[in-house]
């Protein structure tokens, strides 16, 4: 099903996304090597409202070596997010800065830059694509030849706020106006970005498979980990109302909090009519049950039981599939037949099994003293990972959880890959290394032909009109001007 959407950045300020609940949003994460100041806030808004979102990164890279630093910066910023509309490389020169600074706008150079960025994004487990103007993709002035990756095509026509033309043969998204803000039209549906992309031959290829990454890490799905009570089977203490392996989760304690799908989830049942307990599991893009990688190192099928939702903002629906980033359950204070419990929270239990045949058995709870206990119940501490950048730890009540930086369970061979080192090399004159950009004290001079290790970019342009690189040369760390007429970046 086709749908409309918008793309936003810090230039849009603290935008209200409520009017776009039935659309998609693509959020700028940064530019160059600088983070967009509203990125995290905009992601949180989308997740709270259940809006599918994508991410884009505006590039100032003029070479393949420079774009490697941008892709590394992008991956660091977006770690902990779960975009369901892909991650896009914004290849343009809107302010003319690249053209003024020696950029070679040739099909060979531009395509190589695009391919390098997208390959890094795809390797990290995301769906990758390229944003650019219509004329960059086709016609005599085309400079992007990257058939492996999806295209997001900007073509405004009269730019009067209405959509015209069909660009589905060029890409999956058409940006058709910038008035009153950037608006887009998606051809097809979200499944394209979650699972597959079109290759040059038109065949379908998985963006990430269990052969490449293993099963997804079982990531805890709330923005705040705030455990107000543990079950007896977790801490060994006697809890009359929780003699099982349950967690009571109070969220931020400031508002109604939600449990989000960090991998695709499905609601597979309700305990009984009138009860607020719903069961959830994890599924693949075709809706088939899939195993998850647990904190204890095993791979199991997982069933989550969550109780007490007031169903005010998020209504859990049996047999509904929840895409990544969607809220699946809300905390509340409702118990049996609408009776109120103490405090606004989610009562969570987890069961793990080795076969799909055993999954229905987990919903047949055994009655224990003061509660019902799931069959095949597991200790949540041995199951959940805490995703850095997504969950803030308020209180674990003594429980010790493992942390991860990605939902993707990247195997040891991939995780051990070392980042390629990039070097700054003067080619016409020696280059000064200053204590600060522009007017900082000269600390050392890099001779022509010598190399200094690049530690990062300042990202923003300094008062002299140039971007600066933070470099290290012979033990001295400082900043050098990136004027590509005189210096190059090499790996």
VEXDREN-2710 file (C-alpha; in Angstrom, 1 decimal):
% VEXDREN-2710
k/r/px/py/pz
1/UNK/0.0/0.0/0.0
2/UNK/1.5/3.4/-1.0
3/UNK/1.7/6.1/1.5
4/UNK/2.7/9.7/2.0
5/UNK/5.4/11.0/4.3
6/UNK/7.7/13.9/5.3
7/UNK/11.4/14.3/5.9
8/UNK/12.7/16.6/8.8
9/UNK/15.8/17.9/10.5
10/UNK/16.8/20.4/13.1
11/UNK/15.8/23.1/10.6
12/UNK/12.1/22.1/11.4
13/UNK/12.6/22.8/15.1
14/UNK/10.5/21.0/17.7
15/UNK/7.9/19.9/15.1
16/UNK/4.6/18.3/16.1
17/UNK/4.4/14.9/14.4
18/UNK/0.9/14.1/15.6
19/UNK/-0.7/15.1/12.2
20/UNK/1.6/12.5/10.5
21/UNK/0.5/9.5/12.5
22/UNK/-0.8/7.8/9.4
23/UNK/2.3/8.6/7.3
24/UNK/6.0/7.9/7.4
25/UNK/8.8/10.3/8.5
26/UNK/12.5/10.3/7.4
27/UNK/14.7/12.0/10.0
28/UNK/18.1/13.5/9.4
29/UNK/20.7/12.0/11.8
30/UNK/23.5/14.4/10.8
31/UNK/25.7/15.9/8.1
32/UNK/29.4/15.5/7.5
33/UNK/30.4/14.0/10.8
34/UNK/28.1/16.2/12.9
35/UNK/24.9/15.0/14.7
36/UNK/21.6/16.7/14.0
37/UNK/20.6/18.2/17.4
38/UNK/16.9/17.1/17.0
39/UNK/17.6/13.5/15.7
40/UNK/17.1/11.6/19.0
41/UNK/14.1/13.7/19.9
42/UNK/12.5/13.1/16.5
43/UNK/13.1/9.3/16.7
44/UNK/11.4/9.2/20.2
45/UNK/8.4/11.1/18.9
46/UNK/8.0/8.6/16.0
47/UNK/8.3/5.7/18.3
48/UNK/5.8/7.1/20.8
49/UNK/3.3/7.8/18.1
50/UNK/3.8/4.5/16.3
51/UNK/5.1/6.3/13.1
52/UNK/7.3/4.3/10.8
53/UNK/10.5/6.2/10.3
54/UNK/13.7/6.2/8.2
55/UNK/17.0/8.0/8.6
56/UNK/19.1/10.1/6.2
57/UNK/22.6/11.5/6.4
58/UNK/23.7/14.6/4.4
59/UNK/27.1/14.2/2.9
60/UNK/30.0/16.7/2.5
61/UNK/32.4/13.9/1.4
62/UNK/34.3/14.6/-1.8
63/UNK/36.3/11.4/-1.8
64/UNK/35.8/7.7/-1.0
65/UNK/38.1/8.0/2.0
66/UNK/36.2/10.9/3.4
67/UNK/32.9/9.2/3.1
68/UNK/34.2/6.3/5.2
69/UNK/34.4/8.7/8.1
70/UNK/30.9/9.9/7.5
71/UNK/29.5/6.4/7.4
72/UNK/31.3/5.6/10.7
73/UNK/29.8/8.7/12.2
74/UNK/26.4/7.9/10.9
75/UNK/26.4/4.4/12.3
76/UNK/27.5/5.6/15.7
77/UNK/24.7/8.2/15.8
78/UNK/21.9/5.8/14.7
79/UNK/23.0/2.9/17.0
80/UNK/20.1/1.8/19.1
81/UNK/17.5/2.9/16.5
82/UNK/15.3/0.6/14.4
83/UNK/14.4/2.5/11.2
84/UNK/11.7/0.7/9.2
85/UNK/12.0/3.0/6.2
86/UNK/15.7/2.5/5.6
87/UNK/18.9/4.6/6.0
88/UNK/19.5/7.0/3.1
89/UNK/22.7/8.7/1.9
90/UNK/21.9/12.3/0.9
91/UNK/24.1/13.0/-2.1
92/UNK/23.7/16.6/-3.2
93/UNK/25.6/19.9/-3.0
94/UNK/22.8/22.2/-1.9
95/UNK/25.1/25.0/-0.7
96/UNK/27.8/24.5/-3.4
97/UNK/30.5/23.9/-0.8
98/UNK/31.8/20.7/-2.4
99/UNK/32.0/22.4/-5.8
100/UNK/33.9/25.3/-4.3
101/UNK/36.4/23.0/-2.7
102/UNK/37.7/20.8/-5.5
103/UNK/35.0/18.2/-5.7
104/UNK/35.1/16.0/-8.8
105/UNK/31.5/15.7/-9.8
106/UNK/32.0/12.8/-12.1
107/UNK/29.9/9.7/-12.4
108/UNK/33.0/7.6/-11.3
109/UNK/33.7/9.6/-8.2
110/UNK/30.1/10.3/-7.1
111/UNK/29.0/6.7/-7.7
112/UNK/32.0/5.4/-5.7
113/UNK/31.2/7.6/-2.8
114/UNK/27.5/6.5/-2.8
115/UNK/28.4/2.8/-3.0
116/UNK/31.0/3.1/-0.2
117/UNK/28.6/4.7/2.2
118/UNK/25.7/2.4/1.4
119/UNK/27.9/-0.7/1.7
120/UNK/28.9/0.3/5.2
121/UNK/25.2/0.9/6.2
122/UNK/24.1/-2.4/4.6
123/UNK/26.9/-4.4/6.3
124/UNK/25.7/-3.0/9.7
125/UNK/22.3/-4.6/9.0
126/UNK/20.2/-1.7/7.7
127/UNK/18.4/-1.2/4.4
128/UNK/20.5/1.4/2.4
129/UNK/19.4/3.8/-0.3
130/UNK/20.5/7.0/-2.0
131/UNK/18.7/10.4/-2.1
132/UNK/19.5/12.9/-4.9
133/UNK/17.9/15.1/-7.4
134/UNK/16.2/13.6/-10.5
135/UNK/18.9/15.0/-12.8
136/UNK/21.6/13.2/-10.8
137/UNK/20.0/9.8/-11.6
138/UNK/19.1/10.2/-15.2
139/UNK/19.8/12.2/-18.4
140/UNK/23.0/13.7/-19.8
141/UNK/24.0/15.1/-16.4
142/UNK/23.5/11.9/-14.5
143/UNK/26.4/11.2/-12.0
144/UNK/24.9/8.4/-9.9
145/UNK/25.2/4.9/-11.3
146/UNK/24.4/2.6/-8.3
147/UNK/21.8/0.1/-9.4
148/UNK/22.4/-2.1/-6.3
149/UNK/20.8/0.5/-4.0
150/UNK/17.3/1.9/-3.9
151/UNK/16.7/5.6/-4.9
152/UNK/14.8/8.4/-3.2
153/UNK/14.2/10.8/-6.1
154/UNK/13.7/14.6/-5.6
155/UNK/11.7/16.2/-8.4
156/UNK/9.4/19.1/-7.6
157/UNK/8.0/20.3/-10.9
158/UNK/6.2/23.5/-10.0
159/UNK/6.8/23.0/-6.2
160/UNK/3.3/24.1/-5.3
161/UNK/2.7/21.4/-2.7
162/UNK/1.0/18.9/-5.0
163/UNK/2.4/15.7/-6.4
164/UNK/2.7/15.0/-10.1
165/UNK/4.6/12.4/-12.2
166/UNK/5.3/8.8/-11.6
167/UNK/8.9/7.9/-10.6
168/UNK/8.4/4.4/-9.4
169/UNK/10.7/3.1/-12.2
170/UNK/13.6/5.1/-10.7
171/UNK/13.1/4.5/-7.0
172/UNK/10.8/3.7/-4.2
173/UNK/10.2/7.2/-2.8
174/UNK/9.5/10.5/-4.6
175/UNK/10.1/13.8/-2.9
176/UNK/7.7/16.1/-4.7
177/UNK/7.6/19.4/-2.9
178/UNK/9.4/21.5/-0.2
179/UNK/6.3/23.6/0.6
180/UNK/5.5/24.1/3.4
181/UNK/8.0/21.3/4.3
182/UNK/9.6/18.4/2.4
183/UNK/6.9/15.9/1.4
184/UNK/7.3/12.5/-0.1
185/UNK/5.3/9.7/-1.7
186/UNK/6.2/6.0/-1.2
187/UNK/5.6/3.5/-4.0
188/UNK/4.7/0.2/-2.4
189/UNK/4.8/-0.6/1.3
190/UNK/7.1/-0.8/4.2
191/UNK/8.0/-4.5/3.7
192/UNK/10.4/-3.4/1.0
193/UNK/12.7/-1.7/3.5
194/UNK/12.3/-4.3/6.3
195/UNK/13.3/-7.3/4.1
196/UNK/14.4/-6.8/0.6
197/UNK/15.7/-4.4/-2.0
198/UNK/15.9/-4.5/-5.8
199/UNK/19.2/-5.5/-7.2
200/UNK/20.4/-4.6/-10.7
201/UNK/18.9/-7.7/-12.2
202/UNK/15.5/-7.0/-10.5
203/UNK/15.8/-10.0/-8.2
204/UNK/15.1/-9.9/-4.5
205/UNK/17.9/-10.1/-2.0
206/UNK/17.7/-10.1/1.8
207/UNK/19.3/-7.0/3.4
208/UNK/20.4/-9.1/6.4
209/UNK/20.0/-12.8/7.0
210/UNK/20.6/-15.1/9.9
211/UNK/23.5/-16.5/8.0
212/UNK/25.1/-13.0/8.1
213/UNK/24.1/-11.8/11.5
214/UNK/22.5/-14.6/13.5
215/UNK/19.1/-14.1/15.1
216/UNK/18.3/-10.7/16.4
217/UNK/19.4/-9.9/20.0
218/UNK/16.4/-10.0/22.3
219/UNK/16.4/-6.3/23.2
220/UNK/14.3/-4.9/26.1
221/UNK/11.7/-2.7/24.6
222/UNK/11.1/0.3/26.9
223/UNK/12.9/3.6/26.9
224/UNK/13.4/3.3/30.7
225/UNK/14.4/0.2/32.7
226/UNK/12.8/0.9/36.1
227/UNK/12.2/-2.3/38.0
228/UNK/10.0/-1.8/41.1
229/UNK/9.8/-5.5/42.0
230/UNK/11.5/-8.7/41.0
231/UNK/10.1/-12.2/41.2
232/UNK/11.3/-14.8/43.7
233/UNK/12.9/-16.9/41.0
234/UNK/15.1/-13.9/40.0
235/UNK/16.5/-12.7/43.3
236/UNK/15.7/-15.6/45.6
237/UNK/13.7/-13.4/48.0
238/UNK/10.2/-14.3/49.1
239/UNK/7.6/-12.2/47.3
240/UNK/4.1/-13.2/48.1
241/UNK/2.6/-11.7/45.0
242/UNK/5.5/-12.6/42.7
243/UNK/6.8/-16.1/43.5
244/UNK/7.7/-16.4/39.8
245/UNK/10.2/-14.8/37.4
246/UNK/8.3/-11.6/36.8
247/UNK/9.4/-8.0/36.5
248/UNK/7.3/-5.0/37.5
249/UNK/8.3/-2.1/35.2
250/UNK/7.5/1.5/36.1
251/UNK/9.0/3.2/33.1
252/UNK/10.0/6.8/33.6
253/UNK/7.4/7.4/36.4
254/UNK/6.6/10.7/34.7
255/UNK/4.1/9.7/32.0
256/UNK/2.5/6.7/30.4
257/UNK/5.3/4.6/29.0
258/UNK/5.2/2.0/26.2
259/UNK/6.9/-1.3/25.2
260/UNK/8.2/-1.1/21.7
261/UNK/9.0/-3.7/19.0
262/UNK/12.7/-3.6/18.6
263/UNK/12.4/-6.6/16.2
264/UNK/9.2/-7.5/14.4
265/UNK/6.5/-8.7/16.9
266/UNK/3.1/-10.4/16.8
267/UNK/0.4/-10.4/19.4
268/UNK/-0.6/-14.1/19.7
269/UNK/-3.3/-14.1/22.3
270/UNK/-5.1/-12.6/25.3
271/UNK/-5.3/-14.5/28.6
272/UNK/-9.1/-14.1/29.0
273/UNK/-11.7/-11.5/28.1
274/UNK/-11.7/-8.8/30.7
275/UNK/-8.1/-9.4/31.6
276/UNK/-5.3/-7.0/30.4
277/UNK/-2.8/-9.8/29.8
278/UNK/-1.6/-10.2/26.2
279/UNK/1.0/-12.5/24.7
280/UNK/3.6/-11.5/22.1
281/UNK/6.3/-13.3/20.1
282/UNK/8.7/-12.5/17.3
283/UNK/8.2/-13.1/13.7
284/UNK/10.0/-12.9/10.3
285/UNK/8.8/-10.7/7.4
286/UNK/6.4/-13.5/6.3
287/UNK/4.8/-13.7/9.8
288/UNK/6.5/-17.0/10.7
289/UNK/7.8/-17.4/14.3
290/UNK/11.5/-16.8/14.6
291/UNK/14.1/-17.5/17.3
292/UNK/15.8/-14.7/19.2
293/UNK/19.4/-14.5/20.5
294/UNK/19.3/-14.4/24.3
295/UNK/21.7/-12.8/26.8
296/UNK/22.8/-16.3/28.0
297/UNK/24.1/-17.0/24.5
298/UNK/21.3/-19.4/23.4
299/UNK/18.8/-19.0/20.5
300/UNK/15.2/-19.7/21.5
301/UNK/11.6/-19.0/20.6
302/UNK/10.3/-16.3/23.0
303/UNK/6.8/-15.5/24.3
304/UNK/6.3/-12.3/26.4
305/UNK/3.3/-11.9/28.7
306/UNK/2.5/-8.3/29.6
307/UNK/-0.3/-7.3/32.1
308/UNK/-2.1/-4.2/33.4
309/UNK/-2.5/-2.1/30.2
310/UNK/-5.3/0.5/30.3
311/UNK/-5.4/0.3/26.5
312/UNK/-5.8/4.1/26.4
313/UNK/-3.2/5.0/23.8
314/UNK/-2.0/1.7/22.4
315/UNK/-4.6/-1.1/21.9
316/UNK/-3.0/-4.5/21.8
317/UNK/-4.7/-6.5/19.0
318/UNK/-4.5/-10.3/18.8
319/UNK/-2.9/-11.5/15.5
320/UNK/-1.6/-8.1/14.7
321/UNK/2.0/-7.8/13.5
322/UNK/3.9/-4.8/14.9
323/UNK/6.7/-3.5/12.7
324/UNK/10.0/-2.4/14.2
325/UNK/9.7/0.8/16.2
326/UNK/5.9/0.4/16.8
327/UNK/4.5/0.5/20.4
328/UNK/2.9/-2.9/21.3
329/UNK/1.8/-2.4/24.9
330/UNK/1.3/0.5/27.4
331/UNK/1.7/0.5/31.1
332/UNK/-1.3/0.9/33.2
333/UNK/-3.0/0.0/36.5
334/UNK/-5.8/-2.4/35.4
335/UNK/-6.0/-5.9/36.8
336/UNK/-8.7/-8.7/36.7
337/UNK/-12.0/-7.5/35.3
338/UNK/-11.0/-3.8/35.5
339/UNK/-9.8/-3.8/39.1
340/UNK/-7.0/-1.4/39.8
341/UNK/-3.5/-2.5/40.9
342/UNK/-1.0/-0.5/42.8
343/UNK/0.9/2.0/40.6
344/UNK/1.1/2.5/36.8
345/UNK/3.4/-0.3/35.5
346/UNK/3.8/-3.3/33.2
347/UNK/4.0/-6.8/34.8
348/UNK/6.2/-8.7/32.4
349/UNK/7.0/-12.4/32.2
350/UNK/8.9/-14.4/29.6
351/UNK/8.9/-18.0/28.4
352/UNK/11.4/-19.6/26.1
353/UNK/11.2/-22.8/24.1
354/UNK/13.2/-24.7/21.6
355/UNK/10.4/-25.6/19.2
356/UNK/7.4/-23.9/17.6
357/UNK/5.2/-26.8/18.8
358/UNK/5.9/-25.8/22.4
359/UNK/4.9/-22.2/22.0
360/UNK/1.1/-22.6/22.7
361/UNK/1.9/-24.3/26.0
362/UNK/3.5/-21.2/27.3
363/UNK/0.1/-19.5/27.4
364/UNK/-1.5/-22.2/29.6
365/UNK/-0.4/-20.6/32.9
366/UNK/0.0/-22.7/36.1
367/UNK/-1.6/-21.2/39.2
368/UNK/0.9/-20.5/41.9
369/UNK/0.5/-18.8/45.3
370/UNK/-0.7/-15.3/44.6
371/UNK/-0.3/-15.4/40.9
372/UNK/-0.3/-17.4/37.7
373/UNK/3.1/-18.5/36.3
374/UNK/3.9/-19.2/32.7
375/UNK/5.0/-22.6/31.7
376/UNK/8.6/-22.7/30.3
377/UNK/9.1/-19.5/32.3
378/UNK/12.6/-18.0/32.0
379/UNK/14.6/-15.5/34.0
380/UNK/14.4/-12.2/32.2
381/UNK/17.9/-11.3/33.3
382/UNK/19.2/-14.3/31.3
383/UNK/17.2/-13.3/28.2
384/UNK/17.1/-9.5/27.7
385/UNK/19.9/-7.3/26.5
386/UNK/19.8/-3.6/27.3
387/UNK/20.3/-1.6/24.1
388/UNK/22.6/1.3/24.6
389/UNK/21.3/4.6/23.2
390/UNK/17.7/3.3/23.5
391/UNK/17.1/2.4/27.1
392/UNK/18.0/4.5/30.1
393/UNK/18.6/2.5/33.2
394/UNK/16.7/4.0/36.2
395/UNK/16.7/1.0/38.6
396/UNK/17.4/-2.7/38.1
397/UNK/16.6/-3.5/41.7
398/UNK/19.9/-5.4/41.9
399/UNK/19.5/-7.4/38.7
400/UNK/22.5/-7.3/36.3
401/UNK/21.7/-7.1/32.6
402/UNK/24.0/-7.4/29.7
403/UNK/24.3/-4.4/27.3
404/UNK/24.6/-4.4/23.5
405/UNK/25.0/-1.6/20.9
406/UNK/22.9/-3.1/18.2
407/UNK/19.7/-5.2/17.7
408/UNK/21.7/-7.2/15.1
409/UNK/23.6/-10.1/16.5
410/UNK/26.7/-9.6/14.4
411/UNK/28.9/-12.7/14.5
412/UNK/32.4/-12.6/15.9
413/UNK/34.1/-12.5/12.4
414/UNK/32.1/-9.3/11.6
415/UNK/32.5/-7.8/15.0
416/UNK/36.2/-8.2/14.8
417/UNK/36.5/-6.2/11.6
418/UNK/38.8/-3.3/12.2
419/UNK/37.9/0.2/11.1
420/UNK/40.0/1.3/8.2
421/UNK/42.4/4.1/9.1
422/UNK/42.2/7.3/7.1
423/UNK/45.3/9.6/6.6
424/UNK/45.6/13.3/5.8
425/UNK/48.5/13.9/3.3
426/UNK/49.7/17.3/2.0
427/UNK/50.5/17.0/-1.7
428/UNK/51.6/20.6/-2.7
429/UNK/52.6/22.3/0.5
430/UNK/53.3/21.4/4.1
431/UNK/50.2/21.5/6.3
432/UNK/50.0/23.2/9.7
433/UNK/48.5/21.4/12.7
434/UNK/46.8/24.0/14.9
435/UNK/45.5/23.8/18.5
436/UNK/42.1/24.9/17.2
437/UNK/40.6/25.5/13.7
438/UNK/41.5/28.8/11.8
439/UNK/43.4/30.9/14.4
440/UNK/44.8/28.3/16.8
441/UNK/48.5/28.1/17.6
442/UNK/50.6/26.2/15.1
443/UNK/51.8/23.0/17.0
444/UNK/53.7/21.3/14.2
445/UNK/53.9/21.2/10.4
446/UNK/53.2/18.1/8.4
447/UNK/55.8/17.9/5.5
448/UNK/54.6/17.5/1.9
449/UNK/54.0/13.8/1.2
450/UNK/53.9/12.8/4.9
451/UNK/50.8/11.4/6.5
452/UNK/48.9/12.3/9.6
453/UNK/46.2/10.0/11.1
454/UNK/42.7/11.4/10.8
455/UNK/40.8/11.2/14.2
456/UNK/37.6/12.9/13.0
457/UNK/36.1/15.9/11.3
458/UNK/34.8/19.1/12.9
459/UNK/31.8/18.7/10.5
460/UNK/30.7/22.4/10.6
461/UNK/32.5/24.9/8.4
462/UNK/34.8/27.3/10.2
463/UNK/34.9/31.1/9.7
464/UNK/37.5/30.6/6.9
465/UNK/34.9/28.6/4.9
466/UNK/36.6/25.3/5.3
467/UNK/35.9/22.1/7.2
468/UNK/38.8/21.0/9.5
469/UNK/40.1/17.6/10.3
470/UNK/41.3/16.5/13.7
471/UNK/44.7/14.8/13.1
472/UNK/47.6/13.2/14.9
473/UNK/51.1/13.6/13.6
474/UNK/54.2/12.2/15.4
475/UNK/52.4/12.3/18.7
476/UNK/50.9/15.8/18.3
477/UNK/47.2/16.1/18.0
478/UNK/45.5/19.2/16.5
479/UNK/43.5/20.5/13.5
480/UNK/44.4/20.9/9.8
481/UNK/42.4/22.7/7.2
482/UNK/40.7/20.5/4.6
483/UNK/41.4/22.3/1.3
484/UNK/41.5/19.5/-1.2
485/UNK/43.4/21.6/-3.7
486/UNK/46.5/21.1/-1.5
487/UNK/45.7/18.0/0.6
488/UNK/44.2/14.6/0.1
489/UNK/42.7/11.9/2.3
490/UNK/44.0/8.4/1.9
491/UNK/43.4/5.0/3.5
END
